[in-house]
Amino acid sequence: MGEDRPWRIEVARRAEVELKRLPAHEQARIRLALDRLIQGPEQGDVRKLGGRENQWRLRVGDYRVLFSRDSAARVIVVLHVLPRGRAYRR
């Protein structure tokens, strides 16, 4: 039964602010990519981030969407939306 439920996306306040600072066409591309993630967190160019517990990245052009996921609750939490050059400086 759990596998039939769609994933839900939650966007952290910080990520929402970062997203709103981008040009409108980039915001639209990223939101479309996030909509595809609802089908499953493996949709798109997704990779596990090394050295970080339960953090993943979704590549959307020159931008990276950093997120965590809870498989039991089927929730994806978007943590950051940053240009590639700044995404991995943490």
Protein Blocks (a to p, Z undefined) as FASTA:
>chain_A
ZZmpccdddddfklmmmmmmpcfklmmmmmmmmmmmmnopkgcjddddehiahiacddeh
jbccdddddfklopacdfbdcdfklmmmZZ
